[in-house]
Amino acid sequence: MDNEIIYAVVIAFLLNIVMTPFIIPILHKFKFGQPVRSDGPQTHLKKSGTPTMGGIMIVSSIVITSLLFFHDNKELQCILFVTLGYGVIGFLDDYLKIARKSSDGLSASQKILSQLVVTIVFAYLITFYLKLDTSVLIPFSRGAQLDLGILYYPLLIVGVVGIVNAVNLTDGVDGLAASVTVLVATYFAVVAWALQNGAAPFAAATAGSLLGFLLFNSYPAKIFMGDTGSLALGGFVASIAFILQMPLFILIIGIIYVIENLSVIIQVGYYKKTQKRIFKMAPIHHHFEKSGWEETKVVSVFSIVTAIMCLIGLVAI
């Protein structure tokens, strides 16, 4: 298991840094550029046309690496299914945005329906393929578990869809989603390794792939991951959390995802009632940008917060 983690990180990293420089010119050639919201931070307008769908490289390097550890690894197989499933949804969304030359991709109903299909299949796999029970680990309880019984399944469906979309919301600043998620992936790799769980190589491959991608995605980004990447990463985070029976730990290690999601919910809800805004713009990373923070500062602060919370998450097990 020790060598598997090292191999997974290195292989996925190398695959990404080899593939991405070849793919960026191709995306430029076919004009697969990122549409930029006109109501967003003005500094983002110069990013219009930057190649998107970089998530293809993230997912490809993870998948290729994972295939080396695929045999008889049921946990990895299930995480791979969810990651690919959500990655395909993201790819379709990205493609439609590019084809229409707008920020509108799949409709809200199409997104929710397709996400529910992937999540329900995952619920089936986790129950009948992995044969996991309905218990979840309680943070700071010295290993105590809570058996949710039938309530586990609504939590799984709402939790997976919610986590995936929260990760998606985090992808709005150069390198932000990748920087936060590489720390979360590292956390899960360490935990899965300690538990001798088959999910460890997949988490390690995800961390390695994101480290490679950050060479091209950090400010100023030469390529964006798009929904192809952010939804796939959300699928990874959500599925490994449930497979390790640690969905409650997302409230700790994924605090940035939680805050990003809550900022949108609060902003929309408050505006509907008062016609006023609490934040200058949601998700909250845009609020800080409009408050004068540089993109690099946003990424640094959010990453530091995630790193600290991951350390707390290790104590919480």
N, C-alpha and C positions, 0 to 999 in steps of 0.2 A: 504493500500500500504506500510506503514511504516513497519508493522510486516512481510509482505510478503518478503521484502528485507532481513530482519534479519534472518527469517527462511531459505530462499534460501541460504544465505552464510553459515550458520551453518550446514545445512543438506548436502550440496554438499561437504563441507570441511570434515565432519565426514565420509561420504561415501568413499571419496578418501583415507583417512588415514586408513580406515578399509580394503578396497579392495586391495590396492597396495601391502602391505606386503605378501598377499596370492598369488598374481599374479606373483611377481618377481621370486620365486622359480620355478613356472610352466614354465615361459618363459626360464629360465635357463635349465630346464629339456629338453625342446624341441629344445634347441639351437637356440632360436630366438634372436640371437646376432646382434649387429650393425656392418655392414661392415664399415671400416674406410679408407678414401682416403689416398693412399700412398704418394701423393704429398702435403698433408696438413701439419700442424704443427707437428713436431716430437713428441711433448708431447701427441698428440692424439692417437698415435699408441697403447699405453697401454690400450686404451678404447675398443679395438677390442674385441668383444664378450659380451660387456655390453648389457643386454636385451633392446630391443627396443619395439615399439608398445605400449608404456605406454599411448599413446593417447587414448587407449581403456578405461582406467580408467577415464581419464579426461572426455571423451564424455559420458561414462556410468553414472557417477555421475551427470553430467549436465542434461542428459536426464531424469533420474529418478527424480531428483529434479523438473525439469520443468513440468513433468506430474502432479505435485500437483497443478500447476497454469495454466494448459493447457486449461481448459474449458472456452469457449467464449473469449479466449485471442488470437485474430487474429495476433497481432504483434509477440507474442511469438511463435505461430505456424509457421509463415513464417521464423523466425530466426532459429527455430529448423530444419526446412526442409533444409535450406542452410548449416547449421552446419553439419548435418548428411550426406547430399549429398557430401560435400567436404571431410568429414571424411571417407566415404566409398572409395572415390578415393584414399585418402592417405593410407588406409588399403591395398588396392590392390597393390599399389606401394611398400609398406613395405614388403608385403608377397612375391612379386616377387624378391625383393632384397635378402631376406633370402633364398628363394628356389634356386636362382641362385648363392648364396654366392658371390655377387658382389654389387657394388653401382648402378647398372643399374636396374631400375624397369620398370614401364610403359614407353613406348616410348613418345617422345615429342608430336607427333600427337595424341596419345591416351589420354594424359593428357589434351591437349588443347580442344579436342573434348568433352571429358566428362565434363570438367569445363564449357564449353559453354552451354552444355545441362542444367546443374544445374542453371546456371546464367540466361538463357533465361526463364526457368520455374519461377525463382524468379521475373524476370521482369513482367511476366504475373500476378503472385500473387500480386505484389505490385500495379499493375494498376487496376486489375479487382476484387481482393479479398479485399485488403485493401482500394482500391479506393483513393490512394494518387495522388496528382497532380504532375506536372513536375517541381515544384519549389524546390530550394535548399537554405539553409540559408547561408548568406554571413558573414564570420567572421568580427568582429569589426565594424559592421554596425548597432548596436543597434536593431537587430532583423529583418533587411531588408532581403527580399527574392528575388531571381532572378528566373524567370520562363524561363526555357530552351526550352520549347516546344518539338519539335521532336528531338532536340539535346540531350535531357535527356537520351534517350535510348542508344545511342552509349556511352555516359559517364557512364551509369550504367554497361553496359557489359564490357567495357575496365576497368572501375574502380574496379568492383568486382574481375575480374580475376587478375588485377594488384595488388590489396591489398592482395589477398590470397597468391599469389606467393611471395610478399614482406615479409609477415609474415613467410612463409616457409623458406626464405633465412636467416631470423634472427635466426633460430634454428640451431646453429652450435657450441655453447659453453654451458657448463653445466649451466642450469638454466636461460639462457639469454632470450629465447622466452617467457618462463613462467613468468619471473620477469617483463619484459616489458609489456606483455599482461595483467597481473593482474592489473597493474596501468590503462591501457586503459579501461579494463572492469569496474573497479571501477568508472572511469570518466563517462562512459556511464550509469552506474547504478544510479549515482547521477543525471545526466541530465534527464534520463527517469523518475526517481522518481519525480523530480521537475515539469516535464511536465505531470505527471500522465499518462505516457505511459505504455502500457502493456509489453514493452520490459524490464522493470526494473527488474523483478524477474529473467529473463534469464541472464542478465548481472551480477546480484548479484551471481547467481549460478556459473557462469563462474569464477568470482573472488574467490569464496570460494573453488571451485574445484582446481584451480591453486595454491592457498595457501597450500592446502593439498599435492598436487603433488610436490611442491617445497621442502618438507621435504625429498623427495627421489631423486629429480632431481638436487638439488643444488650441487656444487662441494664438493667432488668428486661424480658424479652422480652414483646412483645404478641402474637407469633405464632412458632411453631416451623416449621422447614422440613420436619420429618418424614422418613420414609424416601423419600418422593417426591423431596425435595431432595437428601438425602445420597447416595442411590444414583445419582441422575443426575449429581451432581458427581463421584462416584467414577468413573462411566463416562467423563466428560470427561477427568479426570486420567489415567486408564489409557490411553484411546485416543490422546490427543495425545502421550503419552510414547512410545508404540510407533510412531506415525506419524512422529514426529521422530527415531525410532531412538534414543531416550534412556531406555529403561526403567530402566537402572542408575542414572540420575540421581535417581530417586525415593528411593533410599537417602540422598540428600543433601538435596534440597529438600523431600522429603516425610518428613523424619525424625520429625516428630510423628505422622504416620500410622503409621509403622513402630513407634515406641515404644508407641503405643496398642494396636496389634495384638499386639505381643510381650507386653505386660503381661497381656493376657487369656490368651494361650497359656501363659505361665509360671504365672499364678495357677491356672488349671484343672489343668495338669499336676502342679504341686507339691501341690495339694490332694488330687488323686486318690491320690498316693503316700503322703502324710503326714497327711492330714486337717487340715492347717494352712495358713494363708494367708500369703503373703509381703507382699502389699499389703493395706491396710485395706479396699479395694474396687477392683475393676477394671471398666472401663478406668482407666488411671492418673490421669486428671483427677479421678476421684472419690476416689482415694487422697489427693490433695492437698487436696481439699475437706474430707475427714474429718480431715485433719491441721491444719485451721484456716484454710486459704486461702479468701479470698473468691472468688466466681466471676470477678469482674473481674480479680483477680490472676492466676488461672489463664489466662484469655484473653490478658492482657497478656504474661505470660512465654512462653506457647506461641507467640504471634505474633512476639515478639522473636526467639525461637530460629529460627522459620521464616524471618524476614527475613534474619537473619545467614546461614543455610544457603543461601538463594537467592543471596545475594551470592557465597558460596563456590562455588555451582553455576555462576555465570557464569565464575568463574576456572577451573573444572574443565573447561570445554568445550575 
